[in-house]
Amino acid sequence: MQPTPESASVSASAAEPSPRLPGGDREIESLEEFDEITAHGSLAGCRVQAIDLTGRTSSLRDCDATGAVFLGCAMEQDAVDAVRAAGALVFPPVPGLPFDPYRALLHTPEELFAGLAEGGYEATPDARAYAWFQETKADGDVFSSMLRSIHDDSVSDALDELLVSARVVGVMGGHAMARGTDAYEGAARLGRSLARAGFTVATGGGPGAMEAANLGAYASVFRDEMLDEALELLGKAPSFTPSITEWARAAFDIRERWPSGGASVGIPTWFYGHEPPNAFATHLAKYFANATREDGLLARSNAGIIFLPGAAGTVQEVFDAATPNYYESRGEPAPMVLVDRAHWTEHLPAWPLLQALARGRSMESRIALVDTVQEAPDALASLSSGGQFSPSGA
C-alpha cells in the first residue's frame, strides 16, 4: 500500500538538527557533520558525541581542538594524544556495556530489538540493558550509577533536538490493554486521528494503550484499511505475556508488511523490566530513571494530554500533569482530557479531585472528561482554543 498525502508526524524541522555554523560550541553527532566541520580546520569548542573516529586520525591531528570535548568517540591513540595536547577533554567509550551512555540520537525499535529473530527477546540489547541495570543497581556501584545518569541526560538532549517546533500530544494509558480488544482499537484510531491532525503522538512507549496509540500514528500515512488489517493480525498475539518474543515479532511483521509508517515518540523505561518497548514508536527515548522519564514525557506534551483508562501509573501521570497546570509553573496550562467517565469517576475517581483542584483557576477551562475515545480529539481541540467542552449527553 502506498502512503496517502494526509500524513502527520514529527516535522522535518524536529527530525533533523538545526543548521549551525562550523565550529564554536556546537554538537557534532555524525561523521558527516565531523567532516564538514574539520574541513574548516577547527573543532574548537565543539562537543563530538559517540562517533567512530578511528579513520579520522589525520583530521584530528590537523584541527584546532582547543576546548573541544569528545564523548564516547572511538579514536586511535595518536589522535587521543593529539587532541589532549591541544586542550581537549576525551571521555573514551566504556567497554562491555549493552548500551551507549554517550549516545547522540534516540533509540529505535530496530536497535533495541536487534537479535530478536535469531535469539528471542532475551538476546536483544533491550533485555541485556535491563539485566545490567538490575545487576548494577543491586550492587550500588557509583560508576554504574554515573553511566546511567549520563545515558539518560544524552537521551533527554536527543529528545529535545527531535521535538523542536513539534506540537506534541501525550497519550497515557495502561500496559494491560490487550490487542484485539475494542479499547485497543479505539486507542489506535485515536493515535491515527491525532497524527493526521498534525500532532506528534508521544506515549510511555510500552505495550497496551501506549502501543496502540503509536500504532495509530504509524498507520496514519496509509489508507484506512491498513489499520483494520493490522489490528486483526496483531490480535493473534494479544499480550506481551507469556512471550515478549512472539508479541514483538507480530509487531515487526506489521512493520515489514507496511514499511515507512508515520513517526511518533515513545518514552519507556528500564525501571519496569516486565514492560518492553513497542515497535511502532519510531523514536524511543528509553530511560533508566523512571522519574526523569515521567516528568520528561509530560513536560514535552505541549499541546495537551489524553488519559485513557489505566491503573496506578496512569493515575500518577494525571496528577503529575495537574501540578504544573495548577501552579502554572510551565506557563499556560496544557489541556487534559480524561477518557471513560465510569473509570475516572467510579473505578478510580481521579476526576472529582482534578475538578476540585482546578476550580477557580485558569486550568479549570483546560480539563475535560469524555465518555468515549472518539470524543477525545474534539475535546482537545475545544480546550486548546479556550472553550469549554460539553460532551454529548452530559
C-alpha positions as CSV (number, residue, x, y, z in Angstrom):
1,M,0.0,0.0,0.0
2,Q,1.2,3.5,-0.8
3,P,1.2,6.3,1.8
4,T,-1.6,8.9,1.5
5,P,-0.7,12.6,1.4
6,E,-2.5,13.5,4.6
7,S,0.1,12.1,6.9
8,A,1.4,13.9,10.0
9,S,4.4,13.0,12.1
10,V,7.4,14.6,13.7
11,S,8.1,17.6,11.5
12,A,11.1,17.9,9.3
13,S,12.4,20.7,11.5
14,A,12.0,18.4,14.5
15,A,13.5,15.3,12.9
16,E,16.7,17.0,11.7
17,P,19.3,19.0,13.6
18,S,19.1,22.8,13.1
19,P,21.7,24.1,10.8
20,R,24.6,25.8,12.6
21,L,27.8,27.5,11.6
22,P,31.0,25.5,11.5
23,G,32.8,25.3,14.9
24,G,32.1,27.2,18.0
25,D,30.3,25.3,20.8
26,R,28.2,23.0,18.7
27,E,27.3,19.3,19.0
28,I,28.7,17.0,16.3
29,E,26.6,13.8,16.1
30,S,27.6,12.2,12.8
31,L,30.6,11.5,10.7
32,E,29.2,13.7,8.0
33,E,29.0,16.7,10.4
34,F,32.5,16.0,11.6
35,D,33.9,16.0,8.1
36,E,32.0,19.3,7.4
37,I,33.4,21.0,10.4
38,T,37.0,19.7,10.2
39,A,37.1,20.9,6.5
40,H,37.3,24.4,8.1
41,G,40.2,23.5,10.2
42,S,38.8,23.9,13.7
43,L,37.0,21.8,16.3
44,A,37.4,24.5,18.9
45,G,34.6,24.4,21.4
46,C,32.8,21.5,19.8
47,R,31.2,18.6,21.5
48,V,31.8,15.4,19.5
49,Q,29.4,12.8,20.5
50,A,29.5,9.0,20.1
51,I,31.2,8.8,16.7
52,D,33.7,6.3,15.4
53,L,36.7,8.4,14.6
54,T,39.3,5.7,14.1
55,G,39.6,6.6,10.4
56,R,40.0,10.3,11.1
57,T,43.4,10.5,12.9
58,S,44.9,12.9,10.3
59,S,42.0,15.3,10.6
60,L,42.2,15.2,14.4
61,R,45.9,15.9,14.3
62,D,45.5,18.9,11.9
63,C,42.5,20.6,13.6
64,D,42.5,23.1,16.4
65,A,40.8,21.2,19.2
66,T,41.0,23.9,21.9
67,G,38.1,23.4,24.4
68,A,36.7,20.5,22.4
69,V,35.0,17.6,24.3
70,F,34.9,14.1,22.8
71,L,32.2,11.9,24.4
72,G,32.4,8.2,23.8
73,C,34.2,8.5,20.4
74,A,36.4,5.6,19.3
75,M,39.8,7.0,18.3
76,E,43.3,5.8,17.7
77,Q,45.8,6.5,20.5
78,D,47.8,9.0,18.3
79,A,44.6,11.0,17.8
80,V,43.7,10.9,21.5
81,D,47.2,12.2,22.4
82,A,47.0,15.0,19.8
83,V,43.6,16.4,20.8
84,R,44.5,16.2,24.5
85,A,47.8,18.1,23.8
86,A,45.6,20.7,22.1
87,G,43.5,21.1,25.2
88,A,40.5,18.8,24.5
89,L,38.8,16.6,27.0
90,V,38.4,13.0,26.0
91,F,35.8,10.6,27.6
92,P,36.5,7.3,25.9
93,P,33.9,4.6,25.2
94,V,33.1,2.3,28.1
95,P,33.7,-1.3,27.1
96,G,31.3,-4.2,27.9
97,L,28.1,-2.2,28.2
98,P,24.9,-3.2,26.4
99,F,24.1,0.5,25.7
100,D,26.0,3.6,24.7
101,P,25.9,6.2,27.6
102,Y,27.1,9.0,25.3
103,R,24.5,8.3,22.5
104,A,23.8,11.2,20.2
105,L,20.4,10.0,18.9
106,L,17.3,8.4,20.3
107,H,16.9,4.6,20.3
108,T,15.0,2.9,17.5
109,P,12.9,-0.3,17.7
110,E,15.4,-2.0,15.3
111,E,18.3,-1.1,17.7
112,L,16.6,-2.2,20.9
113,F,15.2,-5.4,19.4
114,A,18.3,-6.4,17.4
115,G,18.8,-10.2,17.5
116,L,15.1,-10.9,18.2
117,A,14.6,-13.1,15.1
118,E,17.7,-15.2,15.9
119,G,17.7,-15.5,19.7
120,G,14.4,-14.2,21.0
121,Y,13.8,-11.3,23.3
122,E,16.4,-12.3,25.9
123,A,19.2,-11.8,23.3
124,T,18.2,-8.3,22.5
125,P,20.0,-5.1,23.7
126,D,16.8,-4.1,25.4
127,A,16.8,-7.2,27.6
128,R,20.5,-7.1,28.2
129,A,20.4,-3.5,29.3
130,Y,17.6,-4.3,31.8
131,A,19.7,-7.2,33.1
132,W,22.7,-4.9,33.5
133,F,20.5,-2.4,35.3
134,Q,19.2,-4.9,37.8
135,E,22.7,-6.2,38.5
136,T,24.4,-2.9,38.9
137,K,21.5,-1.4,40.9
138,A,21.7,-4.2,43.4
139,D,25.5,-3.7,43.7
140,G,25.1,0.1,44.4
141,D,28.1,0.8,42.2
142,V,28.7,4.5,41.9
143,F,30.3,4.2,38.4
144,S,27.3,2.3,37.0
145,S,25.0,4.9,38.5
146,M,27.0,7.7,36.8
147,L,26.8,5.8,33.5
148,R,23.0,5.6,33.8
149,S,22.8,9.3,34.5
150,I,25.0,10.2,31.5
151,H,22.9,7.9,29.3
152,D,19.6,9.5,30.5
153,D,20.9,13.0,30.0
154,S,22.1,12.2,26.5
155,V,18.6,10.8,25.7
156,S,17.0,14.0,27.0
157,D,19.2,16.1,24.8
158,A,18.4,14.0,21.8
159,L,14.7,14.2,22.6
160,D,14.7,17.9,22.8
161,E,16.5,18.1,19.5
162,L,13.9,15.9,17.9
163,L,10.9,17.8,19.1
164,V,12.0,21.3,18.2
165,S,8.8,23.1,17.0
166,A,6.7,19.9,17.2
167,R,3.1,20.1,18.6
168,V,3.2,17.1,21.0
169,V,0.1,15.4,22.3
170,G,0.7,12.8,25.0
171,V,-1.5,9.7,25.1
172,M,-1.4,7.9,28.5
173,G,-2.9,4.6,29.4
174,G,-2.2,1.2,30.9
175,H,0.1,-1.5,29.6
176,A,-2.5,-4.2,30.3
177,M,-4.8,-3.2,27.4
178,A,-4.7,-6.2,25.1
179,R,-4.5,-6.3,21.3
180,G,-7.8,-7.5,19.8
181,T,-10.0,-5.5,22.2
182,D,-12.3,-2.6,21.4
183,A,-10.3,-0.5,23.8
184,Y,-7.0,-1.2,21.9
185,E,-8.7,-0.4,18.6
186,G,-10.1,2.9,20.0
187,A,-6.6,3.9,21.2
188,A,-5.1,3.1,17.8
189,R,-7.7,5.2,16.0
190,L,-7.1,8.0,18.4
191,G,-3.4,7.9,17.6
192,R,-4.1,8.0,13.9
193,S,-6.6,10.9,14.2
194,L,-4.0,13.0,16.2
195,A,-1.2,12.3,13.8
196,R,-3.4,13.2,10.8
197,A,-4.3,16.4,12.5
198,G,-0.7,17.4,12.6
199,F,0.3,16.4,16.1
200,T,3.3,14.4,17.2
201,V,1.9,11.5,19.3
202,A,4.0,10.7,22.4
203,T,3.4,7.8,24.7
204,G,5.1,5.9,27.5
205,G,6.5,3.7,24.8
206,G,5.3,0.4,26.2
207,P,2.6,-2.2,25.4
208,G,-1.1,-1.8,25.7
209,A,-2.7,1.6,25.3
210,M,0.8,3.1,24.6
211,E,1.5,0.7,21.7
212,A,-2.0,1.2,20.3
213,A,-1.5,5.0,20.1
214,N,1.9,4.6,18.5
215,L,0.4,2.0,16.1
216,G,-2.2,4.6,15.1
217,A,0.4,7.2,14.3
218,Y,2.4,4.6,12.3
219,A,-0.8,3.8,10.3
220,S,-1.6,7.5,9.7
221,V,0.3,7.6,6.4
222,F,-1.6,4.6,4.9
223,R,-5.1,4.1,3.7
224,D,-7.6,3.4,6.4
225,E,-7.8,-0.3,5.5
226,M,-4.2,-0.8,6.6
227,L,-5.1,-0.2,10.3
228,D,-8.0,-2.6,10.1
229,E,-5.8,-5.4,8.8
230,A,-3.0,-4.6,11.2
231,L,-5.4,-4.8,14.2
232,E,-6.7,-8.2,13.0
233,L,-3.2,-9.6,12.6
234,L,-1.9,-8.2,15.9
235,G,-4.9,-9.8,17.7
236,K,-3.3,-13.2,17.2
237,A,-0.6,-12.2,19.7
238,P,-2.7,-10.2,22.2
239,S,-0.3,-9.6,25.0
240,F,3.4,-9.4,25.8
241,T,2.8,-12.2,28.4
242,P,3.7,-15.0,28.4
243,S,6.0,-14.3,25.4
244,I,7.6,-10.9,24.7
245,T,9.3,-12.6,21.7
246,E,6.0,-13.6,20.0
247,W,4.4,-10.2,20.9
248,A,7.3,-8.3,19.4
249,R,7.6,-10.4,16.3
250,A,4.0,-9.8,15.5
251,A,4.6,-6.1,15.5
252,F,7.7,-6.3,13.3
253,D,5.7,-8.4,10.9
254,I,3.3,-5.5,10.5
255,R,6.3,-3.1,10.0
256,E,7.7,-5.3,7.3
257,R,4.4,-5.6,5.5
258,W,3.9,-1.8,5.7
259,P,7.3,-0.2,5.9
260,S,8.0,3.5,6.4
261,G,5.0,4.3,8.6
262,G,4.2,7.6,10.3
263,A,6.6,8.9,13.0
264,S,5.8,9.1,16.7
265,V,7.6,9.1,20.0
266,G,7.7,6.5,22.8
267,I,9.3,7.3,26.2
268,P,9.7,4.0,28.0
269,T,11.9,2.9,31.0
270,W,14.1,0.0,32.1
271,F,12.7,0.7,35.6
272,Y,9.8,-1.5,34.6
273,G,11.6,-4.6,33.3
274,H,8.4,-6.5,32.7
275,E,7.3,-3.8,30.3
276,P,9.1,-4.0,26.9
277,P,9.1,-1.0,24.4
278,N,6.8,-1.2,21.5
279,A,7.9,-1.4,17.9
280,F,5.5,1.2,16.5
281,A,7.1,4.2,18.1
282,T,9.7,5.2,15.5
283,H,11.7,7.2,18.1
284,L,12.3,5.6,21.5
285,A,13.7,7.7,24.4
286,K,14.3,4.9,26.9
287,Y,15.4,5.9,30.3
288,F,16.9,4.1,33.4
289,A,15.3,6.7,35.8
290,N,11.6,6.4,35.7
291,A,11.1,9.8,37.5
292,T,13.1,11.5,34.7
293,R,11.1,9.6,32.1
294,E,7.7,10.5,33.6
295,D,8.4,14.2,34.0
296,G,10.0,14.4,30.6
297,L,7.1,12.8,28.8
298,L,4.5,15.1,30.5
299,A,6.6,18.3,30.2
300,R,7.1,17.7,26.4
301,S,3.3,17.2,25.8
302,N,3.0,20.9,25.0
303,A,-0.3,20.5,23.0
304,G,-2.1,18.5,25.7
305,I,-2.5,15.1,27.2
306,I,-5.2,12.4,26.7
307,F,-5.6,9.9,29.6
308,L,-7.1,6.6,28.6
309,P,-8.2,4.2,31.4
310,G,-5.2,2.9,33.4
311,A,-4.2,1.9,36.9
312,A,-1.6,3.4,39.4
313,G,0.9,4.6,36.7
314,T,-1.8,6.5,34.8
315,V,-3.3,8.0,38.0
316,Q,0.2,9.2,38.9
317,E,0.5,10.8,35.5
318,V,-2.8,12.6,35.8
319,F,-1.6,14.4,38.9
320,D,1.9,14.8,37.7
321,A,0.4,16.8,34.8
322,A,-2.1,18.6,37.0
323,T,0.6,20.0,39.4
324,P,2.4,22.3,36.9
325,N,-1.1,23.3,35.5
326,Y,-2.2,24.2,39.0
327,Y,0.8,26.3,39.7
328,E,1.3,27.4,36.1
329,S,5.0,26.6,36.5
330,R,5.3,25.8,32.8
331,G,3.2,28.8,31.7
332,E,-0.3,28.5,30.4
333,P,-2.0,25.2,31.5
334,A,-1.9,22.4,28.9
335,P,-5.2,20.7,28.0
336,M,-6.0,17.5,29.9
337,V,-8.7,15.1,28.6
338,L,-9.7,12.0,30.6
339,V,-11.5,9.3,28.7
340,D,-14.1,6.9,30.2
341,R,-16.5,8.6,32.7
342,A,-17.1,5.4,34.7
343,H,-13.4,4.6,35.1
344,W,-12.4,8.1,36.3
345,T,-15.5,8.8,38.5
346,E,-16.3,5.4,39.9
347,H,-13.5,2.8,39.5
348,L,-10.6,5.2,40.1
349,P,-12.3,8.6,40.9
350,A,-9.5,10.9,39.9
351,W,-11.8,13.3,38.0
352,P,-13.6,14.8,41.1
353,L,-10.3,15.6,42.7
354,L,-9.0,17.1,39.5
355,Q,-12.1,19.2,39.2
356,A,-11.7,20.3,42.8
357,L,-8.0,21.3,42.2
358,A,-8.9,23.2,39.1
359,R,-11.9,25.1,40.5
360,G,-11.4,28.9,40.2
361,R,-8.1,28.6,38.5
362,S,-7.1,29.0,34.8
363,M,-6.7,25.3,34.5
364,E,-10.4,24.8,35.0
365,S,-11.1,25.6,31.4
366,R,-8.4,23.2,30.3
367,I,-9.7,19.9,31.7
368,A,-12.4,17.7,30.2
369,L,-14.0,14.3,30.9
370,V,-15.5,12.4,28.0
371,D,-17.3,9.1,27.7
372,T,-15.6,7.6,24.6
373,V,-12.2,7.8,23.0
374,Q,-13.9,9.1,19.8
375,E,-14.8,12.3,21.6
376,A,-11.2,13.0,22.8
377,P,-9.9,14.8,19.7
378,D,-12.8,17.2,19.7
379,A,-12.4,17.8,23.4
380,L,-8.7,18.5,22.9
381,A,-9.4,21.0,20.1
382,S,-12.0,22.8,22.1
383,L,-9.8,23.1,25.2
384,S,-6.9,24.3,23.1
385,S,-9.0,27.1,21.6
386,G,-10.0,28.3,25.1
387,G,-13.5,26.9,25.0
388,Q,-15.3,24.6,27.5
389,F,-16.0,21.2,26.0
390,S,-19.6,19.8,26.5
391,P,-19.8,16.1,25.6
392,S,-23.0,14.8,24.1
393,G,-25.3,13.6,26.7
394,A,-23.5,15.4,29.6
